[in-house]
Amino acid sequence: MHLEFEKLLNAVRAGEAASMPFEIEDVTYLRRFSPKERLILLGGGHIAQPLCRYCADIGFAVTVVDDRPSFANQTRFPEAAEVICDAFPDAIRTLSITKRDYIATITRGHRHDADCLRTILHGEFPRYLGMIGSKRRGVELLHLLEEEGVPRSALDWIHTPIGVDINALTVEEIAISITAEIIQCRRKDTLRRSKAELLVTEDINLPLLELLANAQTTKALLLVYETSGSTPVKSGAMMAVDQSFRMVGTIGGGCSENAVLMDAYRLIGTGRSRCVVVDMSNHAEEEGMVCGGQMKVLIQDV
């Protein structure tokens, strides 16, 4: 299994998506490992700051672009994966937009919005493209672009006014509405998979994969492969514990982890595996916690 994890590690280090099957109780479960999706914020104004923070929290690699040094800097956007200070069209061309990208056009004026859209629409259309501004100004700008020869079919995919209509007023509320729309787009084709063979969680934890790929260290893998009710993590959550009781990753923390960690530790070096059910309903009632569902966990010596 070390070789399988080594191949997986090499793939994700190269920025590629990868997957790994797990045979559990005569069922093949597939755990995907997907690179972070990129969210590009065109404009580094006040809405961009909470939007960057919220979207980084939900797993996006956020790139912020602005042509003003006082707005485009890492101090202003500590959560951003990248901050670019350049003219918007030049930055967009440098970023090489792909169909996996998400873009929020939130510049300081429609002249800049138009420059952004013109450049974006000459390349590959992203997964999500939203533009800030009033409905009237948005219609006017899209009409102008159509007169310039941009196909209406492409313009109809632009989310404008940007964000879910939640009657947002404050900067933070507007950022939440945009975040909600981005999530809506992200999950549009995602099936609820709590009991499916395709596991929900697809994030990449490099330290965890490095430990699992290390043939010199004995350890046990813990993998959540099914959930029901309210649980702290979804299927696909992973962690590992080695012979020195070093832990990497998480299957929810607290009672849910403590209940199975000793079982995992005892399996290290045995070449065996087992499945356990973690029932959090009793702990939730005693501790006043929200989570009170069940998780099925594979524990496997690696």
Buried (B, 14 or more C-beta within 10 A) or exposed (E): EEEEBBEBBEBBEEEEEBBBEBEBEEEEBEBBBBBBBBBBBBBBBBBBBBBBBBBBEEEBBBBBBBBEEEBBBEEBBEBBBBBBBBBBBEBBBEBEBEEEBBBBBBBBEBEBBBBBBBBBBEEEBBBBBBBBBEEEBBEEBBEBBEEEEBEEEBBEEBBBBBBBEEEBEEBBBBBBBBBBBBBEBBEEEEEEBBEBBBBBBBBBBEEBBBBBBBEEBBBBBBBBBBBEBBBBBBBBBBBBBBEEEEBBBBBBEBBBBEBBBEBBBBBBEEEEBBBBEBBBBEBBEEEEBEBBBBBBBBBBBB
